Amino acid sequence: MMSAAQSQTTLESKLEALQCHFTWEPNPISTFKLYRLRDKLEDIGTEEGNSWLGHIYNLWGFIQYKLGSTEDAQSFFNKAAEAFSKIRNADEGPWLVVNYGNLAWLHHHLGDQAESQVYLSKVDALMNKYPSPSQDELHPEIYAEKGWTLMTFSSDKKLAVDYFQRAIRMQPDMVEWNTSYILGLVDDFKYSNTGVEADLLEKMRIVKEQVPDNLYFAVLYLQQRAKKGERIEDEIRELAREILLRNPVSSYSGIRPLLGVYIKHVSIDEAIDLAEEALDTHPGERYLKKCLAYCYKWKIFSSRSSESLDQGLIDKAISLHEEVISLYPDCSFVKKINLAKIYANLNNGQDKAEQIYKDLLERDLEPADKQMLYNIYAKHVYFNQQDSEGSLRYHMQVAMIPLESIYRETSITTLKKHKNRSPMCREIEELLATLQEP
C-alpha cells in the first residue's frame, strides 16, 4: 500500500512530466511581464474564428493563475476547451493535452488532488488514443501550442520557430502553423532596412496566397516588399480599406503594422487619418488609441523642429499619450518613454522629459527594460543635454547587462566610435575588453 507521502510524490512527478504552461515557464516571470502579457492578450481579443483562440485562453488562464486569480484561471482554461471544440469541430483530441495539463496543475495548487488526478488520467487517455506520429517527439499539436506560446512569451523567436518546424514536419497540412513558422523567421529581420532574403520573401508570397483572409500577414508581406524598394502605395491603401471594413480593434487585425508601413513608406498624415477613422468607428477602444498615439509620436519625431508643428497637434499627442498610459496602468513603461521623447522634442518640454526619465530610472526594471531605458536616456543626455561623458556612462551600463539586444549592440557601437575622443578612453577600453573575453 502506497503511503500518502509516496502518493503525493508520484502525483508531483507526473505533474512535472506534463507538457503545459506550468512546466514551460522558462524562469520565474516578473509581475510586470505578466501584466504586459495579460494586456497583450486583451489586445488580441477573443473574436470568434481566431484559429489560436484555444491557445490564447490557455495562456491567459496561466497568467491569471500567476497573478493570483485562480477563479479566472479556471474560467479561461474552461473557455480554452470550449474554443478548441468549436475550432476543431470535435469534443476531444490531442489539442486538449496542454489544456488538461494546465487544469491538473491548477487543481493541484488548489489542494484538490483527486481532481488533479482526474485530469492526469485524461492526459494519459488522450496520449494513448492519439500518439505522436514520431515516436521520439511530442505530438505536433503540442509543438504547435508550445511554439505559439513562445512566440507570444519570448523576444527570441528561434525556439518557437523550431517547434513549429517540428509540428509541420509531422503534420504539414496545418496552414496556421506554416503561417506562424514564417512569421517567426521574418522576426529575425525586424530591424533590417533591406528586409528578408529573397527565398523567405517567396515563402511569404506562397503563404499569403494560402491565407487570403489573414490581413496581418498581408501587411507584413507588403512591408517586406517595400523594404526591397518596391512601390506598394496602391496595394497598401486597398488593404487599409479592407482592414477598416473588418474589425480593426484586435492587434491580430494588422492595423498596427499597417500604420507602420504608412509612416515609413507612404505618409504619416495618412497614417494619422487612418487611425483616427478606425477610432471614430470604434470609439473608446484602448488599442486603437495606442495605435493613434504611435502615429502622433512619429509625426512629432519626424518634424525638423517643434516650431513647424501645430500646437493643437502637440497638445493632442501629449493628451493621447497620457490617456493611453492611464488605460495601461500596469505596463506603461514604453508609453512613458515615448511621452518623455515627445517632451524632449519640444523647446519647452525638457524639464518634463527629464522628470519622466528620472522616475523611470529609479524603478526596479528587468534587464531588457533597463537596456532600453539606459540606451534611450544616453541619447537624450547626448543630444538634449550636450553631455557626452554622461551619455557614454549610460551606454556603458547598457553594455554591462549581459543580454543580446539591438540596444546593447548600438551602445557598444557608440562606445567603440567615441572611445578615442573621450577622457573616459581607458574605462571604455577596459569594458570593451571584458566583453570580448570568452
N, C-alpha and C positions, 0 to 999 in steps of 0.2 A: 504494500500500500504506500503510495507516494505521500510524503508529508506536505503540509501547507506551504512550507518554505520551498520545498523542491518543486511543487506545482507552480508557485509564483516565479521561480527561476526559469522553469520551462516556458511559461507564458511569455516572460520578458525576452527570452532568446528567440521565440517565434516572432514576436513583435519587431525585434531588431532586424530580422531577416526579411521583413516585408519591403516591397517596393512602393513607397508612398512619400508624401511630403514630409512626414515626421522623420523619415530616415534619409531624405535627400538634403535636408538643411545642411549646407556645407560647413558653416560656422554659426555660432550664436548670432542672430540678426539683431541689430540695434533697433530700439523702439522707433527711432527716426526713420530708418529704412522701411520698417513695417508700415508706418503711416504713408510713406511715399508709395509703396506698393499698393496699399489699400486705395489711395487716391487714383493711382494708375488704372486699377481695375474698375473703379467707379466711372472713370472717363471712357473706358472701353464700352461700358454699358452691358446690358443683358438683352439685347434685341433678339427676337425670335429669328431663327435661321442662321445664326452665327455658328459655324461648324465647331468652334472652340468653346462653346458655352459651357459644356460639362467640365472642361479643364479650368475655365475661369472660375466657376463655382467651387471647384475643389481647392484651388489655390486661395481663393477668398476665404473659404472656411478655415484653412490652416492659419491664415493671417489673423483672422478674428480670434482663433484659439490663442495665438501668441500674444495678442493684445488683451487677453484675459476674459474674452466674451465667449464662454463655452456654449451658451444657448444659441447665439448667432452662428457659431461654428457648425453646430449640428444642423441648423436650418440650411446653411449653404451646402453642406455635404449631401443632405437630402435632395436639395434642388439640383445638385450635380447629377445624381442618379436619375432624376426625372428628365433632365436635359438630354442625357445620353440615350435614354429610352426613346425620346422623340426623334433625335438626330439619327440614331442607328435603326429606328423602327423595329426595335426588339427589346424585350424585357430584361434580357441578360446577355452577357458577352464578355470577352476579355478586357474590354474597355472599363469594366467595373472593378478590376483588381485593385487599382490605385484608390478608388473611392472607398471600397470595403476596408482596405488597409488603413486609410485615414480614420474611418469610423471605429475600427478595432483599437487604434491608439487613443482616440478621444474617450471612448468608454473606459479604457484602462486608466487614463488620467482622472476620470470622474469617479473611479473606485468601483465601477460596475464590471468586475472581472468576468462574470457569467456572460454578459452581453458582448464583451470584448472577444471572448472565446467563440461566440456565435459568428462574429464577422471573420475571425481567423478561419473557421470551418468553411465559410462561404468563399474565402480566397482560395483555400485548398481545392474546393469543388470546381471553381472556375478554371484553375490552372490544370486540373486533371482533365476537364472536359474540353478545354481549348489550349492545348500545349503549343509552345513556340515551334514554328516551322524549322528553326535551327536549334539543335539540342544544346549547344553551348552558349546560347544567347537568350536574352529576355524576349518576351513576346513583343512583336512590333508595336502593338498598341501601347505598351508600357514605355518603350523607347520614344514613341511619338509624344506622349504626355510629359515624359522627362525632358525631352527636347524643348517643348513649348514652355514648360515651367522655367527652364534655364534661360530661354530667350527673353522671358519677362523679368526674371530674377537678377540676372547677371549682366554686367557690362561686357564680359568676354563671351562671345557667341561661339567660340571654337568647339567647345564640348557639346553645345546644343546642336551644332551642325553635324557632329559625329553621330549623335543619337538619331537624328533624322535620317542620316545616310544609312544607318543600320536598319532602321524601320523600313525605308524604301527598298532596300535590297531584298527584304523578305516579302514585302507587300507593295509592289510598285504602282498599283492602280489608285492609290490614295492621293488625289490631286492636291488637297490642302497640305499634306506632308511635303510634297515636292515644292509647293509654293513657299512654305516656311524654310525649307532647306536652302532655296535660292536666296531668300531674304537674309538668312544668316551669312551666306557667302558675300552678299552685297555689303553687309555691315562693315566688313573689313576696309571698304573704300569710302566710308562716310566723310572722311577728312580729305579725300583726294579731289583735286581740282580737275583732273582729267578723267575721272570715272573708272568704271570697271574695265577689265580686259575684254578683248573682242569676243572670246569664246563664252564668257559669262554673259555678255550683252545678248548674244544669240540665244543662250539658255533662257534669259529673261523674256525674249520675244516669244519663244515657244510656250513658256508657261503662261504668259499674258493671253495667248490665244486659247489656252485651255481653261482659263478662269476669267471669261469676259465680264463677269459681274463684280470682280474684285477691283474696285476703283482705286483702292490704296496701292495695290501692286501696279496698276496702270500709271499712276502718278510717278512712282519710283522709276518705272521704265522710261518715261519721258524725261525725268530728271537726269538719268544716266546718258540719254541721247543728247540732251542739252550740254552736258559736260564735255561731250565729244565734239561740240561745235555745231550740232545740227540746229536748224531753226524749227522750233516746236510751238511757236506762239499760237497758231490757229488750233492745233490739236489740244493744247493745254486749256485754251478758252472753251472749247467744246466740252472737254472733260469737266471743267469747273461748273458748267451749267448742269451737267448730269449729277455731280456730287450735291449741288444745291437742291436739285429736284428731289433727290432721295433725302435721307435723314443725315445731315452733316454733324449731328450732335456727338456721335461716337468718335473716339480717336481712331477707330478702325475705318472710318469713312474715307480717309485720305485728305481731309481738309487741311490738316497741319502741314504735311509735306507739299500739298498743292500751293499753299501760301508761300512756302519757302522757294518753290520754283518760280512763282511770280516775282518775288522780291529779287531773286538772283538773275533771272533771265527774261523777265517781261517788264514789270513796272510795280514799284512799291505802292503807288497811289491806287493802281488797280487791285492790288492785294488788299489794301485797306477797304476799298469799296466792296470787295467780295466778302470779307469778314464782317463788315457792317450789315450787308444784306443777309448773311446767314443768321446773325444775331437778331436782326429785325424780325426774321421769320420764326425764330425760336428764342424769344426774349427770356432773360433770366438764366440761360444755360451757362454755367460757370466755365465749361470747357471752351465754348465759343468766345467768352470774354477773355480767356487766357490767350486764345489764338489772335484776337484783335489787339491785345496788349503787345504781343510779339511783333505784329506789323508796325504799330506805332513806335516801338523800340527801334526798329530798323530805319524807320523814317527819320528819327532824330539822329541816329548814329551815322546815317549816310549824308547828312547835311554838312556842308563845309563850315558853317558857323551857325550859332544859335540865333543870330540876328536875322538870318534868312527864313527862319521858321515862324509861322503864325503863332501868336501867344495862346490862342484858343486851342491849337493842336497840342502845344506843350502842356497846357493845363489838363487837357483830356487824357494825354498819355500818362501823366503823373496820377491823376484821379483813378484811371483804369487799373494801373499797376497796384495802387493802394487797395482797390476793391478786390482784385484777384488775390492779393496777399491775405485779405480777410476771408476769402472764400476757400483758401487752402491753408488754414491756420496751423496745421501740424507739420507742414512741409513747404514752407515758403522761402527756403534758403536761396534758391536760384532766383526767385522772383525779387527778393530783396537786393541781390547783387545787381539785377537788371535795373532796378529803381535807382540804386546808387550810381550806376553808369550813366543813366539819363541825367541825374542831377549834375554829375561831373562834366557833362557835355554843355551845361548851361553856365553862362558867365556868373550868375548869382546863385549857383547851386552847389558850390564847392564845400561849404560848411555842412550842408545836409548830407552830401555824399560821404564826407569824412565821418560823420556821426554814424551812418548806417554801417560803414566798413568797420568802425571801431566796435560797434555792438556785435557784429558777426565774428570779428577776430577774438572776442572774449568768450565765444561759445565753445563747448566741447564737441568737436566735429570728428567725423570719420576721416581716415587718411585720404580717401579720394576727394572728399569735400574740402579738406584742408589744402590739398594741392591746387584745386580750382581757385579757392579764395586767395591763397598766397600769390598765385601766378597773376590773377587779375589785379590784385591790390598792388603788386610790384609794378605793373604797367601804369596804374593810377599814380603811384608815387613818382614814377619817372616823368610821365607826360604832364601831369597836372600840378605836381609839387616841385618839379625840376630837381629832385633829389636822387641823383644817380647811385650814390652809395647805399642809401636806404632801399632803393629798388633792388639792387643786387643782393642785399641781405635777404630779402624775401624770396628772390629766385633761388638762393642757396637753400632756404628752408624747404622749398618745393623739391629740389634735387635730393635732399636728405631723406625724403619719405620714400622708402623702397617699394614703389608701386608704379608699374609702367603705365603711362598715360600720355596723351597729347600735351598736357600741361607740363609734365616733367620733361618731356622731350624739348619743348620750346624754351623752358627755363634753362636747361643745360646748354642749349644752343646759344642763348643770350649770354650766359656766363663765359663760354668759350670766346665769344665775339668781343666781349668787353674786358676780359681779364688783364690784358697788357696795358690798358688805358686807365686802370683803376688803382688807387692806393691800396686796395684790398687784393692786389695781384697774388700775393703769396697765399693768402687764405683760400682764394678761389682755386689756385693750382693744387693745393693740398686736398681740397674737397674733391676736385675732378679726379685726382689720382686715386682716392679711396673708392670712387665709383667704378673705376676700371679694374680694381682688384678682383680676382676670382672669388 
